[in-house]
Amino acid sequence: MLGHATADIISHHLLDSLKSEGLDLSKLLHLGRDNPNVNKAVEAMIEKEVRSAQEKKTGNSSSNGLLPIGPCPLHIIHNAFKRVRREDYLKVVETIGVGVGRFMKRFVITRWIE
């Protein structure tokens, strides 16, 4: 779709898409991304546009901008619910009496650093 696009091109397309859907940039809360430098630059450009939209809407030059949750909140959310999902799975397996209450061992040992 965009191929090896620069941060300028990606942020331009992203902003155009949001605006074409009639979404209010001043209400954008967070932009999830992974860590490559292009994505950091995209986030900085979107942040600038969000702050500008918030300033226009409120007349306040000290707008909040995007919420700095971190690069990818999905990893944090996944890790927070992982143990509970496993517990629920085991309860369901026990309740319905089918399946095996075991989990596959990891093929590769990996660890997310948050």
C-alpha positions in Angstrom: 0.0 0.0 0.0 2.5 2.6 1.1 5.6 0.6 0.6 8.7 2.1 2.1 7.1 5.4 3.0 8.6 8.2 5.0 7.1 9.5 8.2 5.8 12.5 6.3 3.9 10.3 3.8 2.5 8.0 6.5 1.4 10.9 8.8 -0.2 12.7 5.9 -2.2 9.6 4.9 -3.2 8.9 8.4 -4.4 12.5 9.1 -6.2 12.5 5.7 -8.0 9.3 6.6 -9.0 10.5 10.1 -10.3 13.8 8.6 -12.2 12.1 5.7 -14.1 10.1 8.3 -15.0 13.2 10.1 -13.1 12.4 13.3 -12.2 15.3 15.5 -8.4 15.3 15.9 -8.7 17.3 19.2 -10.2 14.2 20.7 -7.5 11.7 19.6 -6.2 10.1 22.8 -3.3 7.8 21.8 -1.5 6.5 18.8 -0.4 2.9 19.2 2.8 1.9 17.4 5.9 -0.2 17.6 9.3 1.3 18.0 10.9 1.8 14.6 12.2 5.4 14.1 9.7 6.1 11.3 6.8 5.4 13.7 8.4 7.6 16.3 8.5 10.4 13.8 4.9 9.7 12.7 3.8 10.0 16.3 5.6 13.3 16.7 3.9 14.7 13.6 0.5 13.5 14.7 1.1 14.9 18.2 1.8 18.3 16.6 -1.5 18.2 14.7 -3.5 17.0 17.7 -2.1 19.8 19.8 -2.9 22.3 17.1 -6.5 21.0 16.8 -6.9 21.2 20.6 -5.5 24.7 20.7 -7.9 25.8 18.0 -10.9 24.2 19.7 -10.1 25.5 23.3 -8.1 28.6 22.6 -5.6 27.3 25.2 -2.0 27.1 24.1 -1.1 24.5 26.8 -3.0 21.5 25.3 -2.4 18.0 26.5 -1.7 16.3 23.2 -1.6 12.6 23.0 -1.6 10.4 26.1 1.9 9.1 26.6 1.0 5.4 27.4 4.1 4.1 25.7 4.9 2.7 22.3 2.4 -0.2 22.1 -0.2 -0.4 24.8 -1.4 -3.7 23.4 1.6 -5.6 24.8 0.9 -4.1 28.3 -2.8 -5.0 28.0 -2.1 -8.5 26.7 0.4 -9.2 29.5 -2.1 -7.9 32.1 -4.8 -10.3 31.0 -2.7 -13.3 30.0 -2.8 -15.2 33.3 -6.5 -14.6 33.8 -7.2 -15.9 30.2 -5.3 -19.1 31.0 -7.2 -19.5 34.3 -10.5 -19.0 32.5 -9.6 -21.5 29.8 -8.7 -24.2 32.4 -12.0 -23.6 34.2 -14.0 -24.0 30.9 -12.1 -27.1 30.0 -12.8 -28.6 33.4 -16.5 -27.5 33.3 -17.3 -29.0 29.9 -15.1 -32.0 30.3 -13.5 -31.8 26.9 -10.1 -30.8 25.7 -6.8 -30.9 27.5 -6.0 -28.3 30.1 -2.5 -27.9 28.9 -0.7 -25.2 27.0 1.9 -25.7 24.3 5.5 -24.9 25.3 7.0 -22.0 23.6 9.0 -22.8 20.4 11.2 -19.9 21.1 11.8 -18.3 24.4 10.9 -14.6 24.0 10.2 -11.9 26.4 8.5 -8.5 25.9 10.3 -5.7 27.7 7.9 -2.9 28.6 
